[in-house]
Amino acid sequence: MPKAKPVAKQPVAVESGPCRLGVISVIGDRYAVQKFGLTIFENEVNEVPIDWGLDDLVFARVRAATNNDPAVRRITYPKGVFDPFYNPKTILIRDPGERLPVIVRSFTANASCERYLVATTFKAELPNTHMTLNGIGTYNQGLGGLLRHSHLFANVAITLIDGRTYEEIKRPFVNFGANFAASMRLTEDPLTKLDNSLFPEPPAAASASTALRERTRALVADRLDRGLPGYLKED
């Protein structure tokens, strides 16, 4: 019986040429599962590890927004390097080493990109309440076992950093029109509304939920597509 011919290895694509924009995404490995009741004693906050490719999604949406510009590169980073950003020593005044430009500068010496676009998550207060939603996740709210409703949320921030000076490039009015239009919506956003049956019980079940994964990816993509054009425009 003749021996099978070995399969030739495919050449590995190597990125070369100038880097106009380095994309750094730090949003994708934790999912918040939160429950709110009438009092703080009924509130539950859990973080579940996930592997849903959300950081891959960020890069894909940036590439799509730039018409697959070959000068847009994904930048890898050392594990844990953003821990000081997400877990600052104090809330009011950040240590200089906890700021995004300083952290990005620490591992991009050889990247030589003109700019860096950094995607992170943040905590935000649920409108008309004192309840905080942490990053990306889902929450369930109501009184006891009655009148409960569930939603998804995606608090994603984009920061643009100059690759030479490592100063933040401000975009104060970016996305104003889209955000204003969203705030004037008369009906509930279908991307955020979640059927109670899909709320993960127990919280750890979130990581294996195909419905949560796909719905969350759609929400994150929407938030990115709404905001990226303002950050990617040339000065």
C-alpha positions as CSV (number, residue, x, y, z in Angstrom):
1,M,0.0,0.0,0.0
2,P,1.6,3.3,-1.1
3,K,2.5,5.8,1.7
4,A,0.4,8.9,1.8
5,K,2.3,12.0,0.8
6,P,2.9,14.4,3.6
7,V,0.7,17.5,3.6
8,A,2.7,20.6,2.8
9,K,2.6,23.2,5.5
10,Q,0.9,26.3,4.6
11,P,3.0,29.5,5.0
12,V,2.2,31.6,8.1
13,A,1.1,35.1,7.3
14,V,3.5,37.6,8.9
15,E,2.3,41.1,9.5
16,S,4.7,43.6,8.0
17,G,4.7,47.3,7.1
18,P,3.6,50.3,9.2
19,C,1.1,50.0,12.1
20,R,-1.4,52.8,11.9
21,L,-3.6,51.5,14.7
22,G,-2.9,48.9,17.4
23,V,-6.0,47.3,18.8
24,I,-5.9,46.2,22.5
25,S,-9.0,44.6,23.9
26,V,-9.4,43.8,27.6
27,I,-13.1,43.1,27.9
28,G,-13.6,39.4,27.4
29,D,-13.0,36.9,30.2
30,R,-15.5,37.9,32.9
31,Y,-19.3,38.0,32.9
32,A,-21.4,39.7,35.6
33,V,-24.5,38.0,36.8
34,Q,-26.4,40.3,39.1
35,K,-29.7,40.1,40.9
36,F,-31.5,43.1,42.6
37,G,-34.3,43.1,45.1
38,L,-36.1,45.7,47.2
39,T,-33.3,45.9,49.7
40,I,-29.5,45.5,49.5
41,F,-29.9,42.3,51.4
42,E,-31.6,40.8,48.3
43,N,-28.8,41.9,46.0
44,E,-26.4,39.3,44.5
45,V,-23.3,40.0,42.4
46,N,-21.3,37.2,40.8
47,E,-18.6,37.2,38.2
48,V,-18.4,34.1,35.9
49,P,-15.3,33.3,33.8
50,I,-16.2,33.0,30.1
51,D,-14.5,32.2,26.8
52,W,-16.8,33.8,24.3
53,G,-14.3,35.5,22.0
54,L,-15.4,39.0,23.0
55,D,-11.8,40.3,22.5
56,D,-11.7,38.7,19.1
57,L,-15.0,40.4,18.4
58,V,-13.6,43.8,19.2
59,F,-10.8,43.4,16.7
60,A,-13.2,42.1,14.1
61,R,-15.4,45.2,14.4
62,V,-12.5,47.6,14.3
63,R,-11.2,45.9,11.1
64,A,-14.7,46.0,9.6
65,A,-15.0,49.7,10.5
66,T,-11.6,50.4,8.8
67,N,-12.4,48.4,5.7
68,N,-9.9,45.7,6.7
69,D,-7.0,48.1,6.6
70,P,-3.8,46.0,6.8
71,A,-2.2,48.7,8.9
72,V,-4.6,47.9,11.8
73,R,-3.0,45.3,14.1
74,R,-4.1,43.4,17.1
75,I,-1.7,43.9,20.0
76,T,-1.1,41.1,22.6
77,Y,-0.3,42.0,26.2
78,P,1.2,40.2,29.2
79,K,-1.3,38.4,31.5
80,G,-2.3,40.5,34.4
81,V,-0.8,43.8,33.1
82,F,-4.2,45.5,33.3
83,D,-5.0,44.4,36.8
84,P,-3.9,47.8,38.3
85,F,-6.4,49.5,36.0
86,Y,-9.3,47.3,37.0
87,N,-8.3,47.2,40.7
88,P,-6.9,50.6,41.7
89,K,-5.6,51.2,45.1
90,T,-7.9,54.1,45.7
91,I,-11.2,55.1,43.9
92,L,-10.7,58.9,43.9
93,I,-7.1,59.4,42.8
94,R,-5.4,56.9,40.6
95,D,-1.7,56.0,41.0
96,P,0.1,57.0,37.7
97,G,0.9,53.3,37.1
98,E,-2.8,52.5,37.1
99,R,-3.6,54.7,34.1
100,L,-4.1,53.2,30.7
101,P,-1.4,55.2,28.8
102,V,1.2,54.1,31.3
103,I,0.1,50.4,31.1
104,V,0.0,50.4,27.3
105,R,3.4,52.0,27.1
106,S,4.9,49.3,29.2
107,F,4.4,46.5,26.6
108,T,4.2,48.3,23.2
109,A,7.9,49.4,22.8
110,N,8.3,47.2,19.8
111,A,4.9,47.7,18.3
112,S,5.6,51.2,16.9
113,C,1.9,52.0,16.1
114,E,0.8,55.5,15.4
115,R,-2.1,55.1,17.8
116,Y,-3.6,52.5,20.1
117,L,-7.2,51.8,20.5
118,V,-8.0,50.2,23.9
119,A,-11.3,48.6,24.7
120,T,-12.1,48.1,28.4
121,T,-15.1,47.7,30.6
122,F,-16.4,50.0,33.3
123,K,-19.0,50.1,36.1
124,A,-22.2,52.2,35.5
125,E,-25.2,53.0,37.6
126,L,-28.5,51.6,36.4
127,P,-30.7,54.6,35.4
128,N,-33.0,55.9,38.1
129,T,-31.5,53.5,40.7
130,H,-28.4,53.3,42.9
131,M,-27.5,49.9,41.5
132,T,-24.2,49.4,39.8
133,L,-23.7,47.2,36.7
134,N,-20.2,45.9,36.4
135,G,-18.8,45.6,32.9
136,I,-20.6,43.1,30.6
137,G,-23.3,40.8,31.9
138,T,-26.9,40.3,32.8
139,Y,-29.2,41.4,35.7
140,N,-32.5,40.3,37.1
141,Q,-34.6,42.8,39.1
142,G,-37.9,42.6,41.0
143,L,-39.7,42.0,44.2
144,G,-39.1,38.6,45.7
145,G,-40.2,36.1,43.0
146,L,-42.8,38.5,41.5
147,L,-42.6,41.2,38.9
148,R,-39.1,40.3,37.9
149,H,-37.5,41.3,34.7
150,S,-34.1,40.5,33.1
151,H,-31.7,42.5,30.9
152,L,-28.3,42.4,29.3
153,F,-25.8,45.2,29.6
154,A,-22.4,46.0,28.0
155,N,-20.5,48.9,29.5
156,V,-17.6,49.1,27.0
157,A,-15.3,52.1,26.9
158,I,-12.9,53.0,24.0
159,T,-9.7,54.9,24.7
160,L,-7.5,56.3,22.0
161,I,-3.8,56.8,22.8
162,D,-1.1,58.5,20.8
163,G,1.7,56.0,19.9
164,R,4.5,58.5,20.2
165,T,3.6,60.7,23.2
166,Y,1.3,58.1,24.9
167,E,-1.1,60.8,25.7
168,E,-4.8,60.1,25.5
169,I,-6.5,61.5,22.4
170,K,-9.8,63.1,23.6
171,R,-13.0,62.6,21.7
172,P,-15.4,64.6,23.9
173,F,-18.4,64.6,21.6
174,V,-17.9,61.2,20.0
175,N,-21.1,59.3,19.5
176,F,-23.3,62.1,20.8
177,G,-25.9,61.8,18.1
178,A,-26.3,58.0,18.4
179,N,-26.4,58.1,22.2
180,F,-29.0,60.9,22.2
181,A,-31.2,58.9,19.7
182,A,-30.9,55.8,21.9
183,S,-31.9,57.9,25.0
184,M,-35.1,59.1,23.2
185,R,-36.2,55.6,22.3
186,L,-39.9,55.2,23.2
187,T,-39.7,51.4,23.3
188,E,-37.4,49.0,25.1
189,D,-34.1,48.1,23.4
190,P,-34.6,44.6,22.0
191,L,-30.9,44.0,22.3
192,T,-30.9,44.4,26.1
193,K,-34.3,42.8,27.0
194,L,-33.9,39.2,28.2
195,D,-36.5,36.6,28.9
196,N,-36.4,35.6,32.6
197,S,-36.0,32.0,31.5
198,L,-32.6,32.8,30.1
199,F,-31.3,34.4,33.3
200,P,-28.6,31.9,34.5
201,E,-29.5,30.0,37.7
202,P,-27.1,29.3,39.2
203,P,-24.8,32.1,38.0
204,A,-22.1,29.7,36.9
205,A,-24.5,28.3,34.2
206,A,-24.0,31.5,32.3
207,S,-20.7,30.4,30.7
208,A,-22.4,27.4,29.0
209,S,-25.4,29.3,27.7
210,T,-25.4,29.6,23.9
211,A,-28.3,32.1,24.0
212,L,-26.5,34.4,26.5
213,R,-23.3,34.1,24.5
214,E,-24.9,35.0,21.2
215,R,-27.1,37.7,22.6
216,T,-24.2,39.3,24.5
217,R,-22.0,39.2,21.4
218,A,-24.7,41.0,19.4
219,L,-25.0,43.7,22.1
220,V,-21.3,44.3,22.3
221,A,-21.1,44.5,18.5
222,D,-23.9,47.1,18.5
223,R,-22.2,49.2,21.1
224,L,-18.9,49.0,19.2
225,D,-20.4,49.8,15.8
226,R,-22.2,52.8,17.3
227,G,-19.0,54.3,18.8
228,L,-16.1,53.3,16.7
229,P,-16.6,55.6,13.8
230,G,-16.1,58.7,16.0
231,Y,-12.8,57.3,17.3
232,L,-11.5,56.1,14.0
233,K,-12.0,59.4,12.1
234,E,-8.9,61.2,11.1
235,D,-8.1,64.5,12.7
